[in-house]
Amino acid sequence: MNRVFLSGSIRGGRRLVETYRLMADVMLSAGVEVLSEHVARETVFDDEREMSEQEIFMRDVGGIQQCDCLVAEVSVHSIGVGYEICYAVGLEKPVLCVYERDSNVSAMVLGNKGVVVQSYTDPDELRQIVQGFVGSVESGGHVSKKVENTG
């Protein structure tokens, strides 16, 4: 079974929490273990209230170290998501970054040849992108570095 680290904005804004939930559900229904399912919970702030900053950091870094790949939603600007992407790339983990087609995504993501970057317009397209990436990683297949820059 693959282990995936799901990366999405928490302190940078929660407007896409339903999207994170969809992404987690897609992976879970494919039999994938989502090591950071807390990202997709409405209660994440309550869940982390008793944790120190260092405990949160160690949990997330540990999850990235254990994962087979990282899947990030990058439509909402987030220093934490950027850090997680960079850390996973440094560990040579396959990384997928998805974003809403008209989002103003950082050039640090769009220009990074070490990640797969794809835009989506609706939940069905997002579902297909995530399923395809996770399936490719799970089968040990080649993960293409498709980059779509709309800017």
DSSP file (Angstrom, degrees, kcal/mol; ACC not computed):
  #  RESIDUE AA STRUCTURE BP1 BP2  ACC     N-H-->O    O-->H-N    N-H-->O    O-->H-N    TCO  KAPPA ALPHA  PHI   PSI    X-CA   Y-CA   Z-CA
    1    1 A M              0   0    0      0, 0.0     2,-0.1     0, 0.0    31,-0.1   0.000 360.0 360.0 360.0 136.2    0.0    0.0    0.0
    2    2 A N        -     0   0    0     29,-0.1    31,-2.6    66,-0.0     2,-0.5  -0.465 360.0-144.8 -75.2 150.2    1.2    3.5   -0.8
    3    3 A R  E     -a   33   0A   0     29,-0.2    65,-3.8    -2,-0.1    66,-1.2  -0.985  18.9-168.8-117.6 123.9    1.6    6.1    1.8
    4    4 A V  E     -ab  34  69A   0     29,-3.1    31,-2.7    -2,-0.5     2,-0.6  -0.910  17.5-145.6-117.0 138.5    0.8    9.7    0.7
    5    5 A F  E     - b   0  70A   0     64,-2.3    66,-2.5    -2,-0.4     2,-0.5  -0.922  18.1-152.3 -98.9 117.6    1.4   12.9    2.5
    6    6 A L  E     - b   0  71A   0     -2,-0.6     2,-0.5    64,-0.2    66,-0.2  -0.809  11.1-164.1 -91.4 124.3   -1.5   15.4    1.6
    7    7 A S  E     + b   0  72A   0     64,-2.9    66,-2.4    -2,-0.5     2,-0.3  -0.943  22.0 144.9-115.1 126.5   -0.4   19.0    1.8
    8    8 A G        -     0   0    0     -2,-0.5    66,-0.1    64,-0.2     2,-0.0  -0.983  52.7 -78.4-154.9 157.7   -2.9   21.8    2.0
    9    9 A S        +     0   0    0     64,-0.4     7,-0.1    -2,-0.3    69,-0.1  -0.306  46.2 159.7 -63.0 134.2   -3.1   25.2    3.6
   10   10 A I  S >  S+     0   0    0     34,-0.0     3,-0.9    -2,-0.0    -1,-0.2   0.641  81.0  19.9-114.2 -70.2   -4.0   25.3    7.3
   11   11 A R  T 3  S+     0   0    0      1,-0.2     3,-0.1     2,-0.1    -2,-0.1   0.722 119.3  64.5 -76.7 -20.2   -3.0   28.6    8.8
   12   12 A G  T 3  S-     0   0    0      1,-0.3    -1,-0.2    64,-0.1     2,-0.1   0.582 126.6 -54.6 -77.5 -10.0   -2.8   30.3    5.3
   13   13 A G    <   -     0   0    0     -3,-0.9    -1,-0.3    63,-0.1     3,-0.2  -0.347  35.8-139.6 138.6 140.8   -6.5   29.9    4.8
   14   14 A R    >   +     0   0    0      1,-0.2     3,-1.9    -2,-0.1     4,-0.2   0.143  62.6 117.5-111.2  17.6   -9.1   27.0    4.9
   15   15 A R  T 3  S+     0   0    0      1,-0.3     3,-0.3     2,-0.1    -1,-0.2   0.712  80.1  48.6 -63.0 -18.5  -11.3   28.0    1.9
   16   16 A L  T 3> S+     0   0    0     -3,-0.2     4,-2.4     1,-0.2     3,-0.5   0.114  70.1 117.7-106.9  21.6  -10.4   24.7    0.2
   17   17 A V  H <> S+     0   0    0     -3,-1.9     4,-2.1     1,-0.3    -1,-0.2   0.862  77.1  53.6 -58.7 -34.9  -10.9   22.3    3.0
   18   18 A E  H  > S+     0   0    0     -3,-0.3     4,-2.2    -4,-0.2    -1,-0.3   0.867 108.1  50.8 -66.5 -34.5  -13.7   20.5    1.0
   19   19 A T  H  > S+     0   0    0     -3,-0.5     4,-2.5     2,-0.2    -2,-0.2   0.907 109.0  50.5 -66.8 -42.3  -11.2   20.1   -1.8
   20   20 A Y  H  X S+     0   0    0     -4,-2.4     4,-2.6     2,-0.2    -2,-0.2   0.897 109.8  51.5 -61.5 -39.4   -8.7   18.6    0.6
   21   21 A R  H  X S+     0   0    0     -4,-2.1     4,-2.8    -5,-0.2    -2,-0.2   0.921 109.1  50.1 -63.2 -44.1  -11.4   16.2    1.8
   22   22 A L  H  X S+     0   0    0     -4,-2.2     4,-2.5     2,-0.2    -2,-0.2   0.933 111.3  48.8 -58.4 -46.6  -12.1   15.2   -1.8
   23   23 A M  H  X S+     0   0    0     -4,-2.5     4,-2.0     1,-0.2    -2,-0.2   0.918 112.6  47.4 -61.5 -44.4   -8.4   14.5   -2.4
   24   24 A A  H  X S+     0   0    0     -4,-2.6     4,-2.9     1,-0.2    -1,-0.2   0.922 111.9  50.5 -62.7 -43.8   -8.1   12.5    0.8
   25   25 A D  H  X S+     0   0    0     -4,-2.8     4,-2.6     1,-0.2    -2,-0.2   0.891 108.0  52.9 -62.3 -40.3  -11.3   10.5   -0.1
   26   26 A V  H  X S+     0   0    0     -4,-2.5     4,-0.8     2,-0.2    -1,-0.2   0.929 113.7  43.2 -59.7 -45.6  -10.0    9.8   -3.6
   27   27 A M  H ><>S+     0   0    0     -4,-2.0     5,-2.4     1,-0.2     3,-0.5   0.915 113.9  49.8 -69.1 -42.9   -6.7    8.4   -2.2
   28   28 A L  H ><5S+     0   0    0     -4,-2.9     3,-1.8     1,-0.2    -2,-0.2   0.900 108.0  53.4 -62.8 -40.4   -8.4    6.4    0.6
   29   29 A S  H 3<5S+     0   0    0     -4,-2.6    -1,-0.2     1,-0.3    -2,-0.2   0.720 104.3  57.2 -68.6 -19.2  -10.8    4.8   -1.8
   30   30 A A  T <<5S-     0   0    0     -4,-0.8    -1,-0.3    -3,-0.5    -2,-0.2   0.364 124.7-104.9 -88.3   4.1   -7.8    3.7   -3.9
   31   31 A G  T < 5S+     0   0    0     -3,-1.8     2,-0.4     1,-0.3    -3,-0.2   0.698  74.4 142.7  82.1  19.4   -6.5    1.9   -0.8
   32   32 A V      < -     0   0    0     -5,-2.4     2,-0.6    -6,-0.1    -1,-0.3  -0.743  51.8-126.1 -96.0 140.0   -3.8    4.5   -0.1
   33   33 A E  E     -a    3   0A   0    -31,-2.6   -29,-3.1    -2,-0.4     2,-0.8  -0.756  17.7-150.2 -84.2 123.3   -2.8    5.5    3.4
   34   34 A V  E >   -a    4   0A   0     -2,-0.6     3,-0.9   -31,-0.2   -29,-0.2  -0.848   8.9-168.9 -96.9 107.8   -3.1    9.3    3.9
   35   35 A L  T 3  S+     0   0    0    -31,-2.7   -30,-0.2    -2,-0.8     3,-0.1   0.662  83.7  40.6 -73.3 -16.6   -0.5   10.2    6.5
   36   36 A S  T >   +     0   0    0    -32,-0.6     3,-1.9     1,-0.1     4,-0.3  -0.296  64.2 143.7-127.5  47.6   -1.7   13.7    6.9
   37   37 A E  G X   +     0   0    0     -3,-0.9     3,-1.5     1,-0.3     4,-0.2   0.713  60.2  80.0 -62.3 -19.2   -5.5   13.3    6.9
   38   38 A H  G >  S+     0   0    0      1,-0.3     3,-1.7     2,-0.2    -1,-0.3   0.800  79.8  68.5 -56.9 -29.1   -5.7   16.1    9.5
   39   39 A V  G <  S+     0   0    0     -3,-1.9    -1,-0.3     1,-0.3    -2,-0.2   0.827  99.5  49.4 -59.3 -31.8   -5.3   18.6    6.7
   40   40 A A  G <  S+     0   0    0     -3,-1.5     2,-0.4    -4,-0.3    -1,-0.3   0.339  91.3 101.5 -92.4   6.1   -8.7   17.6    5.3
   41   41 A R    X   -     0   0    0     -3,-1.7     3,-1.3    -4,-0.2     4,-0.1  -0.763  64.9-146.9 -96.4 136.1  -10.5   17.9    8.7
   42   42 A E  T 3  S+     0   0    0     -2,-0.4     3,-0.4     1,-0.2     4,-0.2   0.774 101.6  57.8 -62.2 -26.2  -12.7   20.9    9.6
   43   43 A T  T 3>  +     0   0    0      1,-0.2     4,-3.0     2,-0.1     3,-0.3   0.176  67.1 118.4 -93.3  16.6  -11.5   20.4   13.2
   44   44 A V  H <> S+     0   0    0     -3,-1.3     4,-1.9     1,-0.2    -1,-0.2   0.853  75.1  51.1 -57.5 -37.5   -7.7   20.7   12.5
   45   45 A F  H  > S+     0   0    0     -3,-0.4     4,-0.6     2,-0.2    -1,-0.2   0.913 113.7  44.5 -67.3 -40.5   -7.3   23.8   14.7
   46   46 A D  H >4 S+     0   0    0     -3,-0.3     3,-0.8     1,-0.2     4,-0.4   0.908 112.2  53.3 -65.5 -41.7   -9.1   22.0   17.6
   47   47 A D  H 3< S+     0   0    0     -4,-3.0     3,-0.3     1,-0.2    -2,-0.2   0.845 114.7  40.8 -61.9 -34.4   -7.1   18.8   17.0
   48   48 A E  H >< S+     0   0    0     -4,-1.9     3,-1.8    -5,-0.2    -1,-0.2   0.452  85.6  98.7 -95.0  -1.3   -3.8   20.8   17.1
   49   49 A R  T << S+     0   0    0     -3,-0.8    -1,-0.2    -4,-0.6    -2,-0.1   0.848  87.1  44.3 -56.6 -37.6   -4.7   23.0   20.1
   50   50 A E  T 3  S+     0   0    0     -4,-0.4     2,-0.3    -3,-0.3    -1,-0.3   0.415  98.8  93.1 -89.0   1.7   -2.8   20.8   22.6
   51   51 A M  S <  S-     0   0    0     -3,-1.8     2,-0.1     1,-0.0    -3,-0.0  -0.744  71.8-129.9 -98.5 143.4    0.2   20.4   20.3
   52   52 A S     >  -     0   0    0     -2,-0.3     4,-2.2     1,-0.1     5,-0.2  -0.407  29.8-107.0 -79.1 165.0    3.3   22.6   20.4
   53   53 A E  H  > S+     0   0    0      1,-0.2     4,-2.5     2,-0.2     5,-0.1   0.902 123.1  51.3 -57.6 -41.1    4.7   24.1   17.3
   54   54 A Q  H  > S+     0   0    0      2,-0.2     4,-2.9     1,-0.2    -1,-0.2   0.881 107.1  52.4 -66.7 -37.8    7.6   21.6   17.4
   55   55 A E  H  > S+     0   0    0      2,-0.2     4,-2.3     1,-0.2    -1,-0.2   0.909 111.0  47.5 -64.0 -41.1    5.2   18.7   17.8
   56   56 A I  H  X S+     0   0    0     -4,-2.2     4,-2.4     2,-0.2     5,-0.2   0.939 113.4  48.6 -63.2 -46.7    3.3   19.8   14.7
   57   57 A F  H  X S+     0   0    0     -4,-2.5     4,-2.9     1,-0.2     5,-0.3   0.933 112.7  47.0 -57.8 -48.8    6.6   20.2   12.8
   58   58 A M  H  X S+     0   0    0     -4,-2.9     4,-2.3     1,-0.2    -1,-0.2   0.876 111.2  51.9 -65.2 -38.2    7.9   16.8   13.8
   59   59 A R  H  X S+     0   0    0     -4,-2.3     4,-2.1    -5,-0.2    -1,-0.2   0.944 115.0  41.8 -60.8 -47.6    4.6   15.1   12.9
   60   60 A D  H  X S+     0   0    0     -4,-2.4     4,-2.1     2,-0.2    -2,-0.2   0.914 115.6  47.5 -71.3 -42.8    4.6   16.7    9.5
   61   61 A V  H  X S+     0   0    0     -4,-2.9     4,-2.3    -5,-0.2    -1,-0.2   0.911 112.6  51.4 -62.7 -41.5    8.3   16.2    8.7
   62   62 A G  H  X S+     0   0    0     -4,-2.3     4,-1.8    -5,-0.3    -2,-0.2   0.897 108.4  51.6 -61.8 -40.3    8.0   12.6    9.9
   63   63 A G  H  X S+     0   0    0     -4,-2.1     4,-1.5     1,-0.2    -1,-0.2   0.896 109.8  48.8 -63.3 -40.3    5.0   12.0    7.6
   64   64 A I  H  < S+     0   0    0     -4,-2.1    -2,-0.2     1,-0.2    -1,-0.2   0.889 110.0  52.0 -67.4 -38.3    7.0   13.3    4.7
   65   65 A Q  H  < S+     0   0    0     -4,-2.3    -1,-0.2     1,-0.2    -2,-0.2   0.867 115.1  42.6 -63.8 -35.1    9.9   11.1    5.5
   66   66 A Q  H  < S+     0   0    0     -4,-1.8    -1,-0.2    -5,-0.2    -2,-0.2   0.691  95.8  98.8 -84.4 -20.5    7.6    8.1    5.7
   67   67 A C     <  -     0   0    0     -4,-1.5   -63,-0.2    -5,-0.1     3,-0.1  -0.219  63.4-146.4 -74.1 158.3    5.5    8.8    2.6
   68   68 A D  S    S-     0   0    0    -65,-3.8     2,-0.3     1,-0.3   -64,-0.2   0.687  85.0  -6.2 -88.8 -24.8    5.9    7.3   -0.9
   69   69 A C  E     -b    4   0A   0    -66,-1.2   -64,-2.3    24,-0.2     2,-0.4  -0.977  65.1-126.3-161.2 165.1    4.8   10.6   -2.5
   70   70 A L  E     -bc   5  95A   0     24,-2.4    26,-2.5    -2,-0.3     2,-0.5  -0.971  14.0-165.8-121.3 134.7    3.4   14.0   -1.6
   71   71 A V  E     -bc   6  96A   0    -66,-2.5   -64,-2.9    -2,-0.4     2,-0.4  -0.986  15.2-174.1-120.2 121.0    0.2   15.5   -3.1
   72   72 A A  E     -bc   7  97A   0     24,-3.3    26,-2.9    -2,-0.5     2,-0.6  -0.928  24.3-148.1-121.5 138.4   -0.2   19.3   -2.6
   73   73 A E  E     + c   0  98A   0    -66,-2.4   -64,-0.4    -2,-0.4     3,-0.2  -0.935  22.3 177.9 -98.5 119.4   -3.1   21.7   -3.3
   74   74 A V        +     0   0    0     24,-2.9    32,-0.3    -2,-0.6    25,-0.2   0.152  47.3 103.0-115.3  17.7   -1.3   25.0   -4.0
   75   75 A S  S    S+     0   0    0     23,-0.3     2,-0.5    30,-0.1    29,-0.3   0.863  77.9  61.0 -67.9 -34.9   -4.1   27.4   -4.9
   76   76 A V  S    S-     0   0    0     -3,-0.2     2,-0.2   -63,-0.1   -67,-0.1  -0.830  97.4-116.7 -95.7 124.9   -4.0   29.0   -1.5
   77   77 A H        +     0   0    0     -2,-0.5     2,-0.3   -65,-0.1    -2,-0.1  -0.407  46.2 164.7 -63.7 128.9   -0.6   30.6   -0.7
   78   78 A S     >  -     0   0    0     -2,-0.2     4,-2.1     1,-0.1     5,-0.2  -0.935  37.7-156.2-152.9 121.7    1.0   28.9    2.2
   79   79 A I  H  > S+     0   0    0     -2,-0.3     4,-2.5     1,-0.2     5,-0.2   0.901 100.3  54.8 -62.4 -40.5    4.5   28.9    3.5
   80   80 A G  H  > S+     0   0    0      2,-0.2     4,-2.6     1,-0.2    -1,-0.2   0.912 107.4  48.2 -61.3 -44.1    3.9   25.5    5.2
   81   81 A V  H  > S+     0   0    0      1,-0.2     4,-2.5     2,-0.2    -1,-0.2   0.925 112.0  50.1 -62.7 -44.2    2.8   23.9    1.9
   82   82 A G  H  X S+     0   0    0     -4,-2.1     4,-2.4     1,-0.2    -2,-0.2   0.906 110.8  49.7 -59.9 -41.9    5.8   25.3    0.1
   83   83 A Y  H  X S+     0   0    0     -4,-2.5     4,-2.6     2,-0.2    -2,-0.2   0.928 110.6  49.7 -61.8 -45.7    8.1   24.0    2.9
   84   84 A E  H  X S+     0   0    0     -4,-2.6     4,-2.4     2,-0.2    -2,-0.2   0.902 110.9  49.6 -62.5 -41.5    6.6   20.6    2.7
   85   85 A I  H  X S+     0   0    0     -4,-2.5     4,-2.6     2,-0.2    -1,-0.2   0.951 112.8  46.9 -60.4 -49.8    7.0   20.5   -1.1
   86   86 A C  H  X S+     0   0    0     -4,-2.4     4,-2.3     1,-0.2    -2,-0.2   0.891 111.8  50.7 -61.1 -41.1   10.6   21.5   -0.9
   87   87 A Y  H  X S+     0   0    0     -4,-2.6     4,-1.3     2,-0.2    -1,-0.2   0.926 111.4  47.6 -63.7 -44.9   11.4   19.0    1.8
   88   88 A A  H  <>S+     0   0    0     -4,-2.4     5,-2.6     1,-0.2     3,-0.2   0.902 111.0  51.1 -63.9 -41.5    9.8   16.2   -0.2
   89   89 A V  H ><5S+     0   0    0     -4,-2.6     3,-1.8     1,-0.2    -1,-0.2   0.912 107.2  54.3 -61.1 -42.1   11.7   17.2   -3.3
   90   90 A G  H 3<5S+     0   0    0     -4,-2.3    -1,-0.2     1,-0.3    -2,-0.2   0.802 107.8  49.6 -61.9 -29.2   14.9   17.2   -1.3
   91   91 A L  T 3<5S-     0   0    0     -4,-1.3    -1,-0.3    -3,-0.2    -2,-0.2   0.366 117.5-117.3 -88.4   4.1   14.1   13.6   -0.2
   92   92 A E  T < 5 +     0   0    0     -3,-1.8    -3,-0.2     1,-0.2    -2,-0.1   0.834  60.6 155.0  61.1  36.5   13.5   12.8   -3.9
   93   93 A K      < -     0   0    0     -5,-2.6    -1,-0.2    -6,-0.1     2,-0.2  -0.698  53.2-103.2 -86.6 143.7    9.9   11.9   -3.3
   94   94 A P        -     0   0    0      0, 0.0   -24,-2.4     0, 0.0     2,-0.4  -0.495  43.9-162.4 -63.1 136.7    7.5   12.2   -6.2
   95   95 A V  E     -c   70   0A   0     19,-0.3    21,-3.1   -26,-0.2     2,-0.5  -0.990  14.7-167.5-130.7 130.4    5.4   15.4   -5.8
   96   96 A L  E     -cd  71 116A   0    -26,-2.5   -24,-3.3    -2,-0.4     2,-0.5  -0.975   5.1-169.2-112.8 128.0    2.2   16.4   -7.4
   97   97 A C  E     -cd  72 117A   0     19,-3.4    21,-2.5    -2,-0.5     2,-0.3  -0.981   8.3-175.3-115.6 122.7    1.0   20.0   -7.1
   98   98 A V  E     +cd  73 118A   0    -26,-2.9   -24,-2.9    -2,-0.5   -23,-0.3  -0.865   4.2 175.2-115.6 151.8   -2.5   20.8   -8.2
   99   99 A Y  E     - d   0 119A   0     19,-1.4    21,-2.1    -2,-0.3     2,-0.2  -0.996  40.6 -91.3-153.6 152.8   -4.3   24.1   -8.4
  100  100 A E  E >   - d   0 120A   0     -2,-0.3     3,-2.7    19,-0.2    21,-0.2  -0.465  49.6-114.9 -62.8 133.4   -7.5   25.7   -9.5
  101  101 A R  T 3  S+     0   0    0     19,-2.5    49,-0.1     1,-0.3    -1,-0.1   0.763 110.6  42.5 -47.8 -40.9   -6.9   26.8  -13.1
  102  102 A D  T 3  S+     0   0    0      2,-0.1    -1,-0.3    19,-0.0     2,-0.1   0.266  87.3 123.5 -94.5  13.5   -7.2   30.6  -12.6
  103  103 A S    <   -     0   0    0     -3,-2.7     2,-1.2     1,-0.1    47,-0.2  -0.397  67.9-122.6 -74.7 151.5   -5.1   30.7   -9.4
  104  104 A N        -     0   0    0    -29,-0.3     2,-0.2    -2,-0.1    -1,-0.1  -0.736  40.8-171.4 -92.5  86.2   -2.0   32.9   -9.1
  105  105 A V        -     0   0    0     -2,-1.2   -30,-0.1     1,-0.1    46,-0.1  -0.568  27.6 -98.4 -87.5 143.3    0.4   30.1   -8.2
  106  106 A S    >>  -     0   0    0    -32,-0.3     4,-2.5    -2,-0.2     3,-1.4  -0.247  18.9-132.4 -58.7 140.1    4.0   30.9   -7.1
  107  107 A A  H 3> S+     0   0    0      1,-0.3     4,-2.6     2,-0.2    -1,-0.1   0.740 106.5  70.3 -63.0 -23.3    6.7   30.6   -9.7
  108  108 A M  H 34 S+     0   0    0      2,-0.2    -1,-0.3     1,-0.2    -2,-0.1   0.749 109.5  33.5 -67.4 -22.6    8.7   28.6   -7.1
  109  109 A V  H X4 S+     0   0    0     -3,-1.4     3,-1.4     2,-0.1    -2,-0.2   0.862 121.0  46.3 -91.9 -53.7    6.1   25.9   -7.7
  110  110 A L  H 3< S+     0   0    0     -4,-2.5    -3,-0.2     1,-0.3    -2,-0.2   0.824 116.2  46.4 -60.9 -32.5    5.4   26.4  -11.4
  111  111 A G  T 3< S+     0   0    0     -4,-2.6     2,-0.7    -5,-0.2    -1,-0.3   0.465  84.7 107.7 -90.0  -1.3    9.1   26.6  -12.3
  112  112 A N    X   -     0   0    0     -3,-1.4     3,-1.2     1,-0.2    -4,-0.0  -0.684  49.2-167.6 -84.4 112.0   10.2   23.6  -10.2
  113  113 A K  T 3  S+     0   0    0     -2,-0.7    -1,-0.2     1,-0.2    -4,-0.0   0.530  80.8  72.9 -75.3  -4.9   11.1   20.8  -12.6
  114  114 A G  T 3  S+     0   0    0      2,-0.0   -19,-0.3   -20,-0.0     2,-0.3   0.395  94.7  58.7 -89.0   3.2   11.2   18.4   -9.6
  115  115 A V  S <  S-     0   0    0     -3,-1.2     2,-0.5    -6,-0.2   -19,-0.2  -0.928  79.3-122.0-131.1 155.4    7.4   18.3   -9.3
  116  116 A V  E     -d   96   0A   0    -21,-3.1   -19,-3.4    -2,-0.3     2,-0.5  -0.860  32.8-167.8 -91.2 127.3    4.4   17.5  -11.4
  117  117 A V  E     +de  97 147A   0     29,-2.0    31,-0.5    -2,-0.5     2,-0.4  -0.977  12.4 166.2-123.3 124.5    2.2   20.5  -11.7
  118  118 A Q  E     -d   98   0A   0    -21,-2.5   -19,-1.4    -2,-0.5     2,-0.2  -1.000  22.9-144.5-140.0 139.3   -1.4   20.3  -13.0
  119  119 A S  E     -d   99   0A   0     -2,-0.4     2,-0.3   -21,-0.2   -19,-0.2  -0.609  16.0-162.7 -94.0 160.5   -4.3   22.7  -13.0
  120  120 A Y  E     -d  100   0A   0    -21,-2.1   -19,-2.5    -2,-0.2    -2,-0.0  -0.967  19.2-163.0-140.6 156.9   -8.0   21.6  -12.7
  121  121 A T  S    S+     0   0    0     -2,-0.3    -1,-0.1     1,-0.3   -21,-0.1   0.614  74.8  11.4-113.0 -19.8  -11.3   23.2  -13.3
  122  122 A D  S  > S-     0   0    0      1,-0.1     4,-2.2   -22,-0.0    -1,-0.3  -0.957  81.2 -95.0-153.8 168.2  -13.7   20.9  -11.4
  123  123 A P  H  > S+     0   0    0      0, 0.0     4,-2.8     0, 0.0     5,-0.2   0.845 119.4  55.3 -59.2 -35.7  -13.8   18.1   -8.9
  124  124 A D  H  > S+     0   0    0      2,-0.2     4,-2.1     1,-0.2     5,-0.1   0.920 109.1  46.5 -64.9 -42.2  -14.0   15.4  -11.5
  125  125 A E  H  > S+     0   0    0     -3,-0.2     4,-2.2     2,-0.2    -1,-0.2   0.912 113.1  49.8 -65.2 -41.7  -10.8   16.6  -13.2
  126  126 A L  H  X S+     0   0    0     -4,-2.2     4,-2.6     1,-0.2     5,-0.3   0.927 108.9  52.8 -60.8 -45.3   -9.1   16.9   -9.9
  127  127 A R  H  X S+     0   0    0     -4,-2.8     4,-2.6     1,-0.2     5,-0.2   0.918 110.1  47.8 -56.7 -46.0  -10.2   13.3   -9.0
  128  128 A Q  H  X S+     0   0    0     -4,-2.1     4,-2.5     2,-0.2    -1,-0.2   0.897 111.5  50.2 -64.0 -41.1   -8.7   12.0  -12.3
  129  129 A I  H  X S+     0   0    0     -4,-2.2     4,-2.3     2,-0.2    -2,-0.2   0.943 113.9  44.1 -62.7 -48.4   -5.4   13.9  -11.8
  130  130 A V  H  X S+     0   0    0     -4,-2.6     4,-2.7     1,-0.2     5,-0.3   0.928 114.6  49.1 -64.7 -45.6   -5.0   12.6   -8.2
  131  131 A Q  H  X S+     0   0    0     -4,-2.6     4,-2.5    -5,-0.3     5,-0.2   0.919 112.2  49.1 -59.5 -43.9   -6.0    9.0   -9.1
  132  132 A G  H  X S+     0   0    0     -4,-2.5     4,-2.0    -5,-0.2    -1,-0.2   0.909 113.5  45.3 -63.4 -43.3   -3.6    9.0  -12.1
  133  133 A F  H  X S+     0   0    0     -4,-2.3     4,-2.4     2,-0.2     5,-0.2   0.951 115.6  45.1 -66.2 -50.0   -0.6   10.3  -10.1
  134  134 A V  H  X S+     0   0    0     -4,-2.7     4,-2.7     1,-0.2    -2,-0.2   0.899 113.5  51.4 -63.1 -40.3   -1.1    8.0   -7.1
  135  135 A G  H  X S+     0   0    0     -4,-2.5     4,-2.0    -5,-0.3     6,-0.3   0.887 109.7  50.0 -62.6 -39.0   -1.7    5.0   -9.5
  136  136 A S  H  <>S+     0   0    0     -4,-2.0     5,-1.9    -5,-0.2     4,-0.4   0.907 113.1  45.4 -66.5 -42.4    1.5    5.8  -11.3
  137  137 A V  H ><5S+     0   0    0     -4,-2.4     3,-1.0     1,-0.2    -2,-0.2   0.917 112.6  52.0 -65.8 -42.7    3.5    6.0   -8.1
  138  138 A E  H 3<5S+     0   0    0     -4,-2.7    -2,-0.2     1,-0.3    -1,-0.2   0.872 110.8  46.6 -63.3 -38.0    1.9    2.8   -6.8
  139  139 A S  T 3<5S-     0   0    0     -4,-2.0    -1,-0.3    -5,-0.2    -2,-0.2   0.513 112.3-119.0 -82.8  -3.6    2.8    0.9   -9.9
  140  140 A G  T < 5 +     0   0    0     -3,-1.0    -3,-0.2    -4,-0.4    -2,-0.1   0.655  64.5 149.7  75.1  14.2    6.3    2.2   -9.9
  141  141 A G      < -     0   0    0     -5,-1.9     2,-0.3    -6,-0.3    -1,-0.2  -0.166  56.8 -79.4 -75.8 172.0    5.7    3.8  -13.3
  142  142 A H        -     0   0    0     -3,-0.1     2,-0.7     1,-0.0    -1,-0.1  -0.555  39.1-145.6 -72.3 130.6    7.2    6.9  -14.7
  143  143 A V        -     0   0    0     -2,-0.3   -10,-0.0    -3,-0.1    -1,-0.0  -0.891  18.7-135.1 -99.7 114.6    5.6   10.1  -13.3
  144  144 A S        -     0   0    0     -2,-0.7     2,-0.7     1,-0.1     0, 0.0  -0.348   6.8-131.7 -71.2 150.7    5.6   12.7  -16.0
  145  145 A K        +     0   0    0    -29,-0.1     2,-0.3     2,-0.1    -1,-0.1  -0.396  38.9 173.0 -96.7  53.7    6.6   16.2  -15.2
  146  146 A K        -     0   0    0     -2,-0.7   -29,-2.0     2,-0.0     2,-0.5  -0.478   7.9-173.1 -67.9 125.6    3.6   17.9  -16.8
  147  147 A V  B     -e  117   0A   0     -2,-0.3     2,-0.6   -31,-0.2   -29,-0.2  -0.985  11.0-168.9-124.9 127.9    3.6   21.6  -16.1
  148  148 A E        -     0   0    0    -31,-0.5     2,-0.6    -2,-0.5    -2,-0.0  -0.965   3.5-172.3-115.7 116.7    0.8   23.9  -17.0
  149  149 A N        +     0   0    0     -2,-0.6    -2,-0.0     1,-0.1   -31,-0.0  -0.936   9.6 176.7-110.9 114.3    1.5   27.5  -16.6
  150  150 A T              0   0    0     -2,-0.6    -1,-0.1     1,-0.2   -46,-0.0   0.500 360.0 360.0 -93.1  -4.4   -1.6   29.7  -17.2
  151  151 A G              0   0    0    -46,-0.1    -1,-0.2     0, 0.0   -49,-0.0   0.442 360.0 360.0 -95.4 360.0    0.2   33.0  -16.4
